[in-house]
Amino acid sequence: MKPLPYGAPITLDQARAVMAAAEAEAAAHDWPMVIAIVGSGGQLVMLHALDQAQHGSVPVAQGKAETAVNFRRPSKLFEDAVASGSLGLRLLGMHNLLPLDGGLPLIADGCVIGAIGVSGMQSTEDAQVAAAGAAALAGEPAPATTRRGSRAPGAGR
């Protein structure tokens, strides 16, 4: 399938809506996260480090967002490719992508206008917060979430 074309960069108002939805999802679970939003050219538009977010999550969130916009696909696709081994391991030699779930392209009018990257918890939780932000841009309801503080059995923080 052919990737979506790039569009004009996300506006500040759009980025604010995406950020607010992502922050609300993180706050609902009391997850200390870093949320990065980049425009269609990969430039940082907005970065919020929530209270008690680990310092190392700042470049990781940015890297996930940059990966999603530069390759016009979710960063999870790269995580899955590396996890499958074989030829997917070649991705580890690339310096311009971060193969971790939590980065999503932001789509408007059939074009990639930017991306969101989230870091601070497990990759699946990062992805949950990113999806909430992306859903806000698309005008969709936020994805269903689990109850505050609930995690899958055996899941650690």
TORVOTOR-60598 format. One line per field, with one value per residue: x, y negated, z negated of N, C-alpha, C in turn. Coordinates in steps of 0.02 Angstrom, whole numbers, plus 32768, in hexadecimal, padded with zeros to 4 digits. Each point is the difference from the previous one (the first is absolute). Layout:
BEGIN
n.east	(X,...);
n.north	(Y,...);
n.up	(Z,...);
ca.east	(X,...);
ca.north	(Y,...);
ca.up	(Z,...);
c.east	(X,...);
c.north	(Y,...);
c.up	(Z,...);
END
This chain:
BEGIN
n.east	(802A,7FED,8036,7FE0,7FEA,8035,7FE8,7FDE,8031,7FFA,7FC5,800E,7FC8,8010,803D,7FE2,7FD4,8032,8024,7FCA,7FEF,803D,8004,7FC3,8014,8038,7FDE,7FD5,803E,800A,8007,803C,7FEA,8024,7FE2,8013,7FF8,8007,8016,7FE2,8026,7FE3,7FEF,801E,7FC1,7FFE,8017,7FDE,8025,7FD6,7FE1,803D,7FFA,8018,803A,800F,7FC2,8022,803E,7FE9,7FD9,8033,8029,7FD0,7FF7,8041,8004,7FCA,801B,803E,7FE2,7FDA,8015,7FD8,801F,7FC4,7FF6,8029,7FDD,7FC9,801B,8016,7FC4,7FF0,8034,802A,7FE2,7FD0,8032,7FFC,7FC2,801E,8014,7FC0,8017,7FD3,7FFF,7FC8,8015,7FDA,7FCF,7FD3,800F,7FD7,7FF7,7FFD,7FC2,7FFF,7FC3,800D,801A,8040,7FE6,8013,8018,7FEA,8029,7FF9,801C,800C,7FD8,7FDB,801C,7FDE,8016,803E,7FF6,7FE7,8030,802D,7FE0,7FFF,803F,8012,7FDC,801D,8037,7FF3,7FF4,8027,7FD5,801A,8034,7FDD,7FFC,8032,7FE6,7FFD,8040,7FD2,801D,8019,7FE9,8029,7FD9,803C,8016);
n.north	(803B,7FCF,7FE5,7FE5,7FCD,7FD9,7FE0,7FC9,7FE2,8028,7FE4,7FC7,7FE9,801E,7FE9,7FC8,800C,8012,7FCE,7FDA,801F,7FFB,7FC2,7FF8,8023,7FDE,7FC8,801B,800E,7FBF,7FFB,7FFD,7FDA,800A,7FC9,8018,7FC5,801F,7FD0,7FF5,7FCD,8019,7FC0,7FF9,800E,8038,7FF4,8031,7FF0,8031,7FEC,8003,7FE6,803A,7FE6,8040,7FF3,7FC9,8018,802D,7FD5,7FD6,8032,8012,7FC0,7FF6,803A,7FF2,7FC4,8010,8033,7FD0,801B,8026,7FE9,8018,7FEB,7FD0,7FF5,800A,7FD9,7FD9,8002,7FFB,7FD9,802C,7FF0,8007,8029,7FFB,7FF9,802C,8008,7FF0,7FC4,8008,8036,8000,8040,7FD1,8024,7FD6,800B,7FCE,800B,7FC0,8014,7FD6,8006,803B,7FD1,8011,7FE6,803A,8003,8031,7FF2,8039,7FED,8034,8029,8037,801D,8033,7FEB,7FFA,8039,8013,7FDF,8019,8039,7FF0,7FEC,8036,8021,7FD6,8009,8041,7FE1,8033,8029,7FF1,8027,8037,7FEC,8017,801C,7FC8,8007,8015,803B,8016,803D,7FF5,7FCD,7FEC,7FD5);
n.up	(8000,8028,7FE2,7FCF,8025,8001,7FCC,7FFC,7FDE,7FCC,7FF6,7FE2,801A,8039,7FFA,7FEF,8031,8029,7FEB,8002,8037,8017,7FEB,8018,8034,8002,7FF6,802B,8012,7FF5,8042,7FE4,8030,8037,8019,803B,801E,803B,802A,803A,7FEF,7FCA,8007,7FC7,7FF3,7FDB,7FC2,7FE1,7FCC,7FF6,7FC9,7FE9,803D,8012,7FF0,7FFD,7FEA,7FF3,8007,7FD6,7FDF,8002,7FEF,7FD6,7FEF,7FFE,7FE1,7FDB,7FFA,7FF1,7FE2,7FE8,7FC8,7FDC,7FCC,7FEF,803E,7FEB,7FC9,8023,802E,7FCF,7FE2,8040,7FF3,8016,8039,7FD3,7FF0,8042,7FE9,7FD8,803E,8001,800E,8030,7FD8,7FDD,7FFE,7FE5,7FE7,8019,8040,800D,8041,800A,800D,8033,8016,7FE6,7FD8,7FFE,7FC9,7FE5,7FC2,7FDA,7FCE,7FDF,7FC8,7FDA,8022,7FFD,8033,7FE7,7FC6,8016,8021,7FC7,7FE3,802A,7FFA,7FC0,8006,8024,7FD3,7FD5,8024,7FFF,7FC6,7FEE,7FE2,7FC6,800F,7FF8,7FC2,7FDD,7FCB,7FDF,800E,802B,7FFB,8037,7FEF,7FCF,8013,800C,7FD7);
ca.east	(7FD6,8026,7FF7,7FDB,802C,8009,7FD8,8019,800C,7FCC,7FFC,8007,7FBF,7FF9,8030,7FE5,7FCA,8020,8024,7FCF,7FE4,8035,800B,7FC6,8007,8036,7FEA,7FCD,8023,8036,803E,802E,8018,8014,7FD9,801E,7FDB,8029,7FDD,800B,8047,8026,8015,7FDB,7FCC,7FEC,801A,7FEC,8017,7FD2,8022,8024,8016,8048,8025,8011,7FC7,7FFB,8017,7FDC,7FC0,800F,8015,7FC6,7FDA,8027,7FFB,7FBD,7FF6,8031,7FEF,7FB7,7FE0,800B,8041,7FF7,8011,8047,8009,7FEC,8031,803C,7FEE,7FFB,8044,8011,8011,7FEA,8036,8025,7FE9,8028,8039,7FEA,8005,7FCA,7FC0,7FFD,7FD0,7FD9,7FBB,7FF0,8003,7FCB,7FF6,7FC2,7FE2,7FC8,7FEF,8026,8047,8025,800E,802C,8000,8005,802A,7FF6,802D,7FFF,7FE8,800C,7FF1,7FB8,7FE0,8013,7FD6,7FBC,7FFD,8008,7FC1,7FCE,800F,7FF1,7FB7,7FE5,8009,7FD2,7FBC,7FE4,8004,803E,7FFA,7FEC,8038,7FF4,7FF5,803C,802A,7FFB,8030,7FFB,8024,8048,801F,8024,8007);
ca.north	(7FC5,7FC2,7FD5,7FC1,7FC8,7FCD,7FC4,7FC6,8014,7FF8,7FBC,7FFE,8012,8049,801E,7FF8,8030,8041,8001,8002,8044,802E,7FF2,8019,8049,800F,7FEC,802F,803B,7FE7,8014,7FC8,800A,7FC9,8001,7FD4,7FF9,7FE1,7FF0,802D,7FFE,801E,7FCF,8001,7FCC,7FFC,8035,7FF9,8033,7FFF,8004,803D,8027,800B,7FD5,8026,8006,7FC6,8010,803B,7FE9,7FDC,8031,8025,7FD3,7FF7,803E,8005,7FD0,800B,803D,7FFD,803D,8007,801A,8046,802C,800C,802A,8044,8019,8013,803A,803C,8016,8007,7FC2,7FC7,7FE9,7FCC,7FBF,7FE9,7FDB,7FBE,7FCD,7FD0,801A,801E,8037,800A,7FEB,7FC1,7FCA,8005,7FC7,7FDA,7FFC,7FD2,7FFC,8032,7FEF,8000,7FBA,8001,803F,7FFC,8033,8001,802C,7FF9,803D,8037,7FEA,8005,7FC7,7FC6,8002,7FF0,7FB7,7FE5,800C,7FD0,7FC1,8005,8003,7FBD,7FDD,801E,7FF3,803E,8008,8020,8049,8017,8009,8029,7FD9,7FE1,802B,8047,8017,8048,8027,8008,7FC5,7FD6,7FBA);
ca.up	(8000,8005,7FC5,8008,800F,7FCC,8007,7FDB,7FBA,7FCF,7FE4,7FB8,7FE3,8006,7FD2,7FBC,7FF7,7FFB,7FC0,7FC9,7FFD,7FE9,7FB9,7FDA,7FFC,7FD1,7FBD,7FEA,7FE6,7FD6,8021,800D,8045,802A,803E,8033,803F,8035,803D,8039,8012,7FCA,7FCD,7FC1,7FF9,7FBA,7FD6,7FBA,7FD1,7FC7,7FC0,7FEE,803A,7FFF,802F,803C,802D,802D,8044,8019,801B,803F,8031,8016,802C,803E,8026,801D,8037,8035,8026,800C,7FE5,7FB8,7FEB,7FED,8038,7FFC,7FC5,8014,802F,7FD9,7FD7,802A,800F,8047,8022,7FD7,7FD6,8024,7FE9,7FC7,801B,8019,7FCC,8007,7FEA,7FBD,8007,7FC3,8005,7FDF,8031,8033,802C,7FF8,8043,800B,8047,8027,8002,7FC1,7FED,7FC7,7FDB,7FB7,7FE1,7FB8,7FDB,7FB8,7FE2,802E,8045,800E,7FDE,8028,803C,7FEC,7FF9,8044,8024,7FE8,8021,8047,8007,7FF8,803F,8031,7FEA,7FE9,7FB8,7FE9,7FF9,7FBE,7FD2,7FC6,7FC4,7FE3,7FD8,8011,8032,800F,7FCD,8009,8021,7FD1,8012);
c.east	(802D,7FF3,7FD8,8031,8008,7FD3,8022,800A,7FC4,8001,8008,7FBE,7FF4,802E,7FE7,7FC9,801C,8021,7FCF,7FE2,8033,800E,7FC7,8003,8037,7FEB,7FCC,801F,8039,8044,802C,8022,801A,7FDC,801E,7FD4,802E,7FD3,8013,8048,802D,8016,7FD2,7FD0,7FEF,801E,7FEB,801C,7FD3,8028,801C,8012,804C,8022,8010,7FC8,7FFA,801A,7FDC,7FBE,800B,8013,7FC6,7FD6,8024,7FFD,7FBD,7FF5,8030,7FF0,7FB5,7FDD,800D,8044,7FFC,8012,804B,8011,7FF0,8034,803F,7FF1,7FFD,8045,800E,8011,7FEB,8037,802B,7FEC,8029,803E,7FEE,8001,7FC6,7FBB,8007,7FCB,7FDC,7FB9,7FF6,8007,7FCC,8000,7FBD,7FE6,7FC7,7FF5,802A,804A,8020,8014,8030,7FFF,8003,802C,7FF9,8031,7FF8,7FE8,8013,7FEA,7FB5,7FDA,8012,7FD3,7FB8,7FF7,8007,7FBF,7FC9,800C,7FED,7FB4,7FE1,8007,7FCE,7FB7,7FDC,8001,8042,7FF6,7FEC,803E,7FED,7FF3,8041,8025,7FFD,8033,7FF4,8026,804A,8022,8021,8001,8047);
c.north	(7FC2,7FD4,7FC1,7FC8,7FD3,7FC5,7FC6,8015,7FF4,7FB9,8004,8013,804B,8024,7FFA,8033,8047,8007,8006,8046,8032,7FF5,801A,804C,8013,7FF1,8031,803F,7FEE,8018,7FC3,8009,7FC1,8009,7FCD,8000,7FDC,7FF2,802F,8000,801C,7FD0,8003,7FC5,7FF7,803B,7FF1,803B,7FFA,8007,8045,802D,8008,7FD8,8023,8007,7FC5,8011,803D,7FEC,7FDB,8032,8028,7FD5,7FF6,803F,8005,7FCF,800D,803C,8006,8040,8004,801E,8049,802F,8011,802C,8049,801F,8017,803E,8040,801B,7FFF,7FBC,7FC2,7FE4,7FCB,7FBB,7FE4,7FDA,7FBB,7FCE,7FCF,801E,801F,8036,8012,7FE7,7FBF,7FC4,800C,7FC3,7FDE,7FF0,7FCE,7FFB,802F,7FF3,8005,7FB8,7FFC,8045,7FF1,803A,7FFB,8031,7FF5,803E,803A,7FEA,8003,7FC6,7FBF,7FFC,7FEE,7FB4,7FDE,8008,7FD0,7FBB,8000,8001,7FBA,7FD8,8018,7FF3,803F,8001,8022,804B,8012,800C,802F,7FD3,7FE5,8032,8049,8010,8049,8026,8006,7FC5,7FD5,7FB8,7FF6);
c.up	(8000,7FC2,8011,8011,7FC2,8010,7FDD,7FB7,7FD3,7FE4,7FB5,7FDE,8004,7FCF,7FB8,7FF2,7FF8,7FBC,7FC6,7FF9,7FE6,7FB5,7FD5,7FF8,7FCF,7FB9,7FE4,7FE0,7FD1,801B,800D,8044,801F,8042,8030,803D,8031,803B,8038,8019,7FCA,7FC9,7FC3,7FFD,7FB6,7FDB,7FB9,7FD9,7FC2,7FBF,7FF3,803C,7FFD,8037,8041,8032,8031,8046,801D,801E,8042,8036,801C,8030,8042,802B,8024,803A,803A,802C,800D,7FEB,7FB5,7FF0,7FEB,8039,7FFF,7FC3,8012,802F,7FDC,7FD6,8028,8012,804A,801E,7FD9,7FD4,8023,7FE9,7FC7,8017,8019,7FC6,8003,7FF0,7FBB,8002,7FBF,800A,7FDA,802E,8036,802E,7FF0,8045,8001,804B,802B,8007,7FBB,7FF1,7FC5,7FE0,7FB6,7FE9,7FB5,7FE0,7FB5,7FDC,802E,8046,800F,7FDF,8024,803E,7FF1,7FFA,8044,8027,7FEA,8020,8049,800C,7FFA,8041,8034,7FED,7FE8,7FB4,7FEE,7FFB,7FB8,7FD6,7FC8,7FC4,7FE6,7FD5,8012,8037,800B,7FCA,8012,8021,7FCA,8018,8010);
END
